[in-house]
Amino acid sequence: MIKFFSRSLILVVLALLSVFPAFSQDDAEMAAEPTLLTDPFLQLPTEDSVRVVWFTEFEGESHFVTFGEGLDQTAEAETFKMSRMFEDQNSRVGEQTESGQVYSSVVERDIWRHEATVTGLTQGERVPYFVTSIVDGTEVVSGEFTLQPTPAPGQPMQILITSDHQLMPMTPANLQMVEETVGQVDAIFLAGDLQNIPDRASEWFDDNRGRAFFPGLQGNAAAPLERTLERDGITITTNTVYTGGELIQHAPLFPALGNHETMGRFIPANGISGQYGDPRTREWAEQRYEELAEIVNPTGDEAIREQWISDNSFNTITYEELFTLPEGPGGERYYAIQYGDVYLISLWATRIWRTPSLGDNARGKYREPEASLNLEDNWGEGEFLFSDLRPGSDQYNWLIEQLNSEAFQNARYKYVLLHHPMHSLGDNVVPAYTDPVRTIDYNEDGSIAAVRYEYPIEEDILIYDILPLLEDAGVNMIHYGHSH
């Protein structure tokens, strides 16, 4: 029997087991001493290795990991600059608040990612490590943490399952409670929606409300939470600052793509939030490309074509740059990995979220706003799917291969991670998980009277195509989020 879980924050701990001005030193007052933007965290373990990743706001001259029982081994890191890290007037970073603006427009923020592969590890053995970044001759050193390769079969594990962090006020409190009650975990499975807008750098690193993604999972948050208790006529108000939990420094993170990891059309003038809320289908972008190909790509360069279609539909560029995950036919957007006794399959099953409102101005699940009826370029296209999971699609065929693999069938625990719910009591489970069917109503004069979308329940891909596969394959658990 498959067990379903759909909660928004900490669910359970399983005892299993170039158009932008650059953001530079001239734009802000630099700290007296350089610091790391994040602690290191772990990615992509194998039987004898694991990747160590961290971020800085300087390129630096050298970056490396020191590790081993005697801290006598080193591994050099590869470095690249994140390509789509921005702030804007809606960012909450530094001294910027809703009333006090630091950024008046979209501004590129310089952030570098460093990744080193630590090899020669032994299953079942944890070793200490720390990272060092050198800038202008100064060594910037992290705290000391522990790492290990993939657990051996039969090795006990504690796996944290969670989803939809999204800078929620209680996220750091819940993550802090994990560390305080359970202690160190061996992996984190996260079912999407890690933050709200993926190209807004501060949501990952240093949102000034204290709820950014990495600080919460590294015990470096500073999220105040005020609570008021009234009893026997006495009112007591407390204000506690939660720091999150020191978790991913010691345990690899395995996320699934959610709708909040997906950016829309790349139009900087619309702001970061405006771009996030403005995806179009790839089919629409391909059609527009064919109309404009001679202008935007006169040489017929395939790379230019792909970039143009991505920039005019939707993309997961920042998500894929942030994390190092197993690669398959869809790159890192869906993947599978054997982790100890668990065979994890992470699916790309998500779509754009739109309002359920039927108001005249709603660019929603079920209709286009009246003001845009005759402006097709402004349509939202309803809650269209970002990925194809229908029978015969690349991801569907890949999933069948995984379910039929010897590794999956021999695994003690068979686990599927995805963002969109199959069954849930929350409102985000509706409408049915299928592409919208558009109906256009016309006035007598030929103008458009309404653009409506329906989602036939009998075509729900997750319930009628994917769930039977997972049940027949003996999956033990399906973990999803979104409907909170």
N, C-alpha and C positions, 0 to 999 in steps of 0.2 A: 504494500500500500504506500502510495506517495504521500508525503506530508507537505502541506503548503504553508509558507510563511509570508506574510505581507504586513510588516510594520515599518514605520518611517525612520526610527533611529536604532538604538541598540536592540537587537532582537533576542539574542541568546548567545551564550558562549557554549560551544559544543565541546564537551570533554571527550573527544574522539581521539580521542584522536590527538615708390616711395614717397609717400605723401604725408608723412608725419614728421613733425619736429622731433628730434631725438631727445630723450631724457638723459641728461648728462650731469657731470659734476657742477656745471654752471647753473643748472636749473634748481638745485636744492643744496642746502648746507650739508656737507658730508660729515659723517661721524669722525671723531678724532682718531679712532682706531677702526680699521676695516673689520667687518664681521661676516660670518656666513649668513646667507639668507634663510637657510633651513639647516637642521641637523641632517645627517645622512639617513637614508632609508634603503630597504632591501628590495631587489627585484630579480626575477627570472632565475631561481635556483635550479641547479642540476645535482646529480649525485656527488659531484666533487667541487662545485663552484657556486658562487652567487654574485650578483651585480650589486655594487654600492653606488648610490646616486645622491648628489646634493646640488644646491644652487647658490650662486653668488650674484651680486650686482657689479662685479668686476671680472674682467677676462682673466687677469692674473698671468703669471709666468709658468706655474707648475701646480699640479693638483694630484694628490696620491692618497692611497689608503695604507695605513700601517696596521698589521694584523699578526695573529699567531699567539701561542701560549706565552712566549717571551716578548711579544710585540717586536719581533725581529725580522719581519718580512714586509715588503712593500709591493704595491701594485699601482702603476701609473694610470691616470684617468684620461679619457678622451673628452674634449670640451667642444661645445657648440653654443651659439647664441640662439635663444628662443626666437622664433620668427614672428609671432603674433601676440606679444605681450603689450597691453595698452592700459592706460588710465584715461578717465574723462571726467566731466563735471558731476557724474553720478557715483564716482568712486568714493570709498571711505578709506582714505589712506593718509598717513601723516596727520596734519592738522585739519584736513578737509572734513567738513561736516555738511549737513543739509543747508545750513545758512552761510557757511564760510567756504568759499571756493578757492582751491589751489589750482586745479585744472579747469580751464574754461572751454576746452575742446579735446578731441582725441589726441593723446600724446603717446608716442612709443616709449616703452620702458625697457631699458637694457638689462636683460637677465641671462646669465650663462648657466648651462647645465653641464655637470661633470659626472662621468660614469667610469668606474673601474671594475674590472672582473677579478675577483679573488678566487684563486684556484688552489688545488692540492688539499682540499678539505676532506674530512672523514665523516660519513653519516653517523649521527648520534652524538657528535661532539660539537659543542659550542666553543668558539674562541673569541677573545676580545679584539676590538678594532677601534680605530679612530681615523678621521680624515684630516688632511692638511691642504690648505690652499695658500700659495705664495703670491703676494702682490707687492710690487715695488720693494722687494727684498724682505718684506714682513711676513712671517708665518702666522696664518690664521688657523687655529686648531679647534676641532670639535671636542665634545666630551667623549668618554670611552663607553662603548656599547658592546654587544655580542652578536655574532652571526653564525650561521650553520648552513650546510647544503640541504637538499630535500631530505626529510626524515626517511629512515629505512622502513620497510614493511614491518608492521607490528609495533613500531615506536609510538608510544602514547603522545597525543597532541591535544592542544587546546586551540580551537579555531573560533575567532570572533566573526560573526555574521552580522552585517549592518547594511544600511542603505540611506539614501536621501539626506545627507548631512546638510547641504544647502545653507550654510551659515545660520542654522536654526539656533535660538537662544539656549536650548537644552543640550545641544550636541557636545560641547566641552564637558559639561557636568556628567553626561552619560559615559563619555570616554574616560574621564577621571575615575568614575566608579568601577570601570572594568579593571583598571590597574590596581585600585585599592582593594578590590574584592577577589579578583582572580589572579592578578599578577601578570607575569609575562605570558603572552600568547605566542603561538607558533606560526600563525598565518591570519590574515584578514581577508574575508570574502565580502566585497562591497558591490551591491546590486544597482549601481548607477546613481546619477545626480549627486556628484561629489561636492559641487558648489552650484552657483546660479548661472553665471555667465562665463564661459571658459576663457575668453580672451581678455578678461579684466584681471590683471596680474594680482592685485591686492586681495582678491577673493581666494586665491591659492596661498598667498604668503603672509600678508600683514594687514588685513582689514582692521581698522582701528576700533571696531566694536569687539575685537578679541575672539572672533569665531572663524577665522580663515581655516582652510582645509588642512594644510600641513601642520600648523601649530597645534591644532586640536588632537591630531594623531601622534604628536611628538611630545606632549606635555609642556608645550611652550605657549599655550593660549593664555589670555587674560580676559575672560568673559564674565562681567559682573551680572549677577542674577538677584534681583530684589524680591523678597517674599514677605507677606504680611499675614500674621496669625492673630485671630481674635478669639479670646476665650475668657468667660466670666467677666465680661466688660472691660477686659484689658487688651490693648492692641500692641503687638510686638512686631516690629519691622526689622528684618535682617538683610544684609547685603553681602553675599558671598561671591568671591571671584574664583571662578573655576579655570584650571589650567589645562584640562584635557589629560590624556594618558601617554606615557612614554611607551609606544607600541611598535610603530613601524621602523624604529631604529633597530629592532631585534627580530622583526618578523616580516616576510614578504607580503606585499599588498597585491591582491588579485581583484581588479575591478571589472565591471561590465559597463558598456556604453549606455548612458541614459540620454534623455532629450536635453538635459542641461549640460551635456558634453558636446553638443552639436550647435555650431554657429550657422547663421543664415547668410544671405548675400553680403559680399564684402564691399560695402559702400561706406567708407569712413565718415562721410558727411552726415550720415544718419546716426552717428554715435554708436557706442558699443552695445547698449541695450537695444537700439533700433535695429542693428544688424542681427543680433541674436533672435529677435522676434520676426524676422523677415526671410525665412527660408522659402525656396521654391523647389518643385520637383526637378529631378535631373532631366526628365523628359522635356519639361518646359524649357530648361536651359539649353538642352541640345537643339531644340527647335529654333530658339532665338539665335544660337550660334550659327546655324546654317544660313539664317537670314543675313547675318553680319560677317560671315567668315572672310569675305574678300577685304573687309575693312580692318578687322581685328587680327587677322592671321593670313596675310596675302601669300606667304610662302608655304602654307599648309603644314606647319610644324606641329607634330602630334602633342608635344609637351605643352605648347601654347594653347592648343585646343583643350586639353584636359584641365589646365589651370583656369581658363576662361569659364568652362562649365562649372568647375568647383566654386569659383568666385561668384557665380551667378545662380547657384542652387543652395548647397549647404556643405559644410566640411567639419571634420573632426581633427584638424591639424594640431591644435594645441594639446588635446588629449593624447594623441599619438607621439608628440614630442616629449611630453612629460613622463610617460611610462614606457618601460621596456617589458613587453609581454611576448608570449609565444606567438609565432607568426604562422598563418595558414593562407588559404586562398584569398581571404579578405584582409590580409595584412594582420594588424593587431586588433582589428575591430571585432573579431570573434576568434576563439582559440580553445585549446584543450591542453591539459597538463596532468601528469601523474604526480601527486604530492603525498608521499607516504602511502597510507591506506586509502586515500581519497583520489578518485578520478574526477577532475573538475572540468566541466564543459561550460564555457562562457559564451552566450549567444548575443548577437546584435539584434535585439528585438525592441525597437522603440520608434516613436513618431513625434511629430511636432505637437505640443500642447496648445490648444486654442480654447477660448472661452466658450462655455455652453450657452451664453446669452443669446436671445433671439431679438434683441433690441435693434433698432434701425441702424445704429452705428457699429454693430458687432461684426468684426472680422473673425468669425467663430467657427466652431465645429460644424455648424449646420447651415450657415449662410454667409454671404458677403455683405459688407455695408452698402447702404443705398448710394452713398456718395461715390462708390467705386464700381458700380454696376457696369458702366460703359468704359471702364479703364482696366482692361484685363491684366495689364502689367502690375496693378496694385492688388490683385486678388491674392488671397492666402491659400487657396486650394484645399480648405478644410484640414482635418487632421490626417494628412497623408503619411505614409510609412517611409522611414528613412532607409529601411533595409528590406530585401525580399527574402521571405522564408517560405514561399509557396513551394509545393512539390515541383521538382524540376529545377529550382533555382540553385545557384552555386552553394549557398549556405545550407540549404536543405540537403543537397547531395553530400556535402561535407559532414553534416550531422549524422546522416545514416552511416557513413564510413566510420565515424567515431564510435557510434553505438555498436557497430559490428566488429570493432577492433578487439584483439585479444587482451590488450591492456585494460580496456573498459570492462569487458566481460569478466575478467579475473579480479577486478578491484573489489575490495571489501565494502567500500562506500562509493556509491555512484551519485554525483551531485551536479545539478544544473543551475547555473546562475544567469539571470536575465533581468531586464529592467521592467518591462511591461507585465502587468498581472494577467494570469489566466482566470483566476477566480478571486474575488475580493468584495468586501462590503463598501469600499470607498468609491467616490464618484468618478475617479479617474479610470476605472475599469470599463467605463462606457465611453463612446459607442463601441461596437464590435471591432476587433483588431483586423481590419481590412482596409484597403484603399477606398476612399469615398467615391460614391457614384454621383456625378454632377447632373443636375437638372436646371435648365435655363428657361425661364418663363418670359414671354415677350408681350409687349403692349401691341395694340392694333397698328400703331405707326411703325412697328419694327424695332423700337427701342427695347432694351432689356428691363423687365419688370422685377425680376428676382433671380438670384443664383443660389440654389439650394444643394445640400449634400446629404446623402443617406448612406448607411453602412449596413448592408444586409447581414443579419445575425447568422444566417446559414453559411456565410463565407468567412467566419471568424477563423483566421489562420492558426492562432495559438490553440484554440479549443478543439478544432476539428482536424487539423493537420499535424501539429507538433505534439500535443498532449498524448494522443494515442501511441505515437512513436516512443515517447519516454516511458509510458506505462508498460508497453510490451517489452521494452528493454530492461525493465527492472530497476529504474531510477529510484533511489531512496529518498531524495529530497529535491524539491524545486524551490529556489529562493528568488524572490523578486521584490520590487519596491513600487515607486511611482504613486500608488493610490493611498495617500496618507492624509 
